[in-house]
Amino acid sequence: MSTTQIRTALTVRADLRPVERLVLIQLGDFAGPDGVAFPTVGRLAAAANVSDSTVSRVLQKLTELGLIERTASRSTTGAAAPTAYRVIGGRA
């Protein structure tokens, strides 16, 4: 858990919908000391008690708003690896 990431999620943008803020908080909760989180969409959906498609839409919006960074990665064999997420705050 990264308290810095959670604090950012709690204080950023007053106009976020509750589910958007909840996913942002969950990302902070899943983050390690370096502020990077690797939860699956399914894990975020279960934690927020919403559907995978809702989480996917929320992650897209949070990315567009500049509130999170998403980094898709590949393993050394070229297979898809977990996506890394970081709460960055974004524009007010």
C-alpha contacts under 8 A as a table, 3 or more apart, distances in Angstrom:
res1	aa1	res2	aa2	distance
1	M	28	G	6.34
1	M	29	D	4.44
1	M	30	F	5.48
1	M	31	A	5.12
1	M	32	G	5.56
1	M	33	P	6.99
2	S	5	Q	5.27
2	S	6	I	6.33
2	S	28	G	5.60
2	S	29	D	6.07
2	S	30	F	7.54
2	S	31	A	5.43
2	S	32	G	5.93
2	S	33	P	5.80
2	S	34	D	7.86
2	S	35	G	5.93
3	T	6	I	4.98
3	T	7	R	5.94
3	T	28	G	7.13
3	T	29	D	7.61
4	T	7	R	5.13
4	T	8	T	6.22
4	T	28	G	7.75
4	T	35	G	7.85
5	Q	8	T	5.13
5	Q	9	A	6.23
5	Q	25	I	7.61
5	Q	27	L	7.83
5	Q	28	G	4.59
5	Q	29	D	7.65
5	Q	31	A	7.57
5	Q	35	G	6.52
5	Q	86	R	7.92
5	Q	87	V	5.83
5	Q	88	I	7.77
6	I	9	A	4.98
6	I	10	L	6.20
6	I	24	L	7.73
6	I	25	I	5.31
6	I	26	Q	7.90
6	I	27	L	7.90
6	I	28	G	4.66
6	I	29	D	6.46
7	R	10	L	5.13
7	R	11	T	6.27
8	T	11	T	5.32
8	T	12	V	5.84
8	T	87	V	7.38
8	T	88	I	7.70
8	T	89	G	6.17
9	A	12	V	5.69
9	A	21	R	6.54
9	A	24	L	5.53
9	A	25	I	5.34
9	A	28	G	7.25
9	A	87	V	7.25
9	A	89	G	7.32
10	L	21	R	7.25
10	L	25	I	6.96
11	T	14	A	7.73
12	V	89	G	6.27
12	V	90	G	8.00
12	V	92	A	7.18
13	R	16	L	6.19
13	R	92	A	5.77
16	L	20	E	5.97
16	L	21	R	6.13
17	R	20	E	5.24
17	R	21	R	6.42
18	P	21	R	5.18
18	P	22	L	6.05
19	V	22	L	4.92
19	V	23	V	6.19
19	V	48	A	7.52
19	V	58	V	7.75
20	E	23	V	5.32
20	E	24	L	6.26
20	E	58	V	5.76
20	E	62	L	7.47
21	R	24	L	4.95
21	R	25	I	6.11
22	L	25	I	5.03
22	L	26	Q	6.09
22	L	48	A	6.63
23	V	26	Q	4.91
23	V	27	L	6.19
23	V	44	L	6.87
23	V	48	A	6.64
23	V	55	V	7.33
23	V	58	V	7.48
23	V	59	L	7.90
24	L	27	L	5.17
24	L	28	G	6.49
24	L	87	V	7.09
25	I	28	G	5.06
25	I	29	D	6.17
26	Q	29	D	4.86
26	Q	30	F	6.15
26	Q	44	L	6.88
26	Q	47	A	7.32
26	Q	48	A	7.63
27	L	30	F	5.17
27	L	31	A	6.12
27	L	37	A	6.17
27	L	39	P	7.62
27	L	44	L	7.83
27	L	85	Y	7.12
27	L	86	R	7.42
27	L	87	V	7.13
28	G	31	A	5.09
28	G	35	G	7.31
28	G	37	A	7.31
28	G	86	R	7.79
28	G	87	V	6.75
30	F	37	A	5.32
30	F	38	F	7.26
30	F	39	P	6.79
31	A	34	D	7.36
31	A	35	G	5.06
31	A	36	V	4.85
31	A	37	A	3.98
31	A	38	F	7.38
31	A	86	R	7.63
32	G	35	G	5.31
32	G	36	V	5.71
32	G	37	A	6.29
33	P	36	V	7.58
35	G	86	R	6.02
35	G	87	V	7.48
36	V	84	A	6.25
36	V	85	Y	5.60
36	V	86	R	4.98
37	A	84	A	5.67
37	A	85	Y	5.08
37	A	86	R	6.39
38	F	82	P	6.10
38	F	83	T	5.88
38	F	84	A	4.96
38	F	85	Y	6.32
39	P	42	G	7.99
39	P	43	R	5.97
39	P	44	L	6.45
39	P	82	P	7.71
39	P	83	T	7.70
39	P	84	A	7.95
40	T	43	R	5.12
40	T	44	L	6.35
40	T	82	P	7.28
40	T	83	T	7.64
41	V	44	L	5.15
41	V	45	A	6.04
41	V	52	D	5.94
41	V	55	V	6.40
41	V	56	S	6.83
42	G	45	A	4.97
42	G	46	A	6.13
42	G	51	S	7.97
42	G	52	D	5.67
43	R	46	A	5.15
43	R	47	A	6.16
44	L	47	A	5.09
44	L	48	A	6.11
44	L	52	D	7.94
44	L	55	V	6.97
45	A	48	A	5.17
45	A	49	N	5.68
45	A	50	V	5.02
45	A	51	S	5.51
45	A	52	D	5.35
45	A	54	T	7.71
45	A	55	V	5.90
46	A	49	N	4.92
46	A	50	V	6.55
46	A	51	S	7.71
50	V	54	T	6.42
50	V	55	V	7.14
51	S	54	T	5.18
51	S	55	V	6.50
52	D	55	V	5.13
52	D	56	S	6.19
53	S	56	S	4.99
53	S	57	R	6.24
54	T	57	R	5.19
54	T	58	V	6.15
55	V	58	V	4.97
55	V	59	L	6.01
56	S	59	L	5.18
56	S	60	Q	6.25
57	R	60	Q	5.15
57	R	61	K	6.27
58	V	61	K	5.08
58	V	62	L	6.06
59	L	62	L	5.11
59	L	63	T	6.09
60	Q	63	T	5.15
60	Q	64	E	6.21
61	K	64	E	5.01
61	K	65	L	6.11
62	L	65	L	5.11
62	L	66	G	6.29
62	L	67	L	5.21
62	L	68	I	5.84
63	T	66	G	5.12
63	T	67	L	5.88
63	T	68	I	5.13
63	T	69	E	6.18
63	T	70	R	7.17
64	E	67	L	7.65
65	L	68	I	7.91
65	L	90	G	6.51
65	L	91	R	7.18
66	G	69	E	7.24
66	G	88	I	7.32
66	G	89	G	6.97
66	G	90	G	4.36
66	G	91	R	6.54
67	L	87	V	5.97
67	L	88	I	5.33
67	L	89	G	4.62
67	L	90	G	4.30
67	L	91	R	7.47
68	I	85	Y	6.63
68	I	86	R	5.42
68	I	87	V	4.45
68	I	88	I	5.24
68	I	89	G	6.92
68	I	90	G	7.35
69	E	84	A	7.97
69	E	85	Y	5.65
69	E	86	R	5.22
69	E	87	V	6.62
69	E	88	I	6.83
70	R	83	T	6.65
70	R	84	A	5.69
70	R	85	Y	4.78
70	R	86	R	6.80
71	T	83	T	5.60
71	T	84	A	5.05
71	T	85	Y	6.56
72	A	80	A	7.84
72	A	81	A	7.16
72	A	82	P	6.79
72	A	83	T	4.46
72	A	84	A	6.39
73	S	80	A	6.33
73	S	81	A	5.28
73	S	82	P	6.59
73	S	83	T	6.21
73	S	84	A	7.79
74	R	77	T	7.62
74	R	78	G	5.30
74	R	79	A	5.46
74	R	80	A	4.65
74	R	81	A	4.88
75	S	78	G	5.16
75	S	79	A	5.34
75	S	80	A	6.27
75	S	81	A	5.65
76	T	79	A	7.47
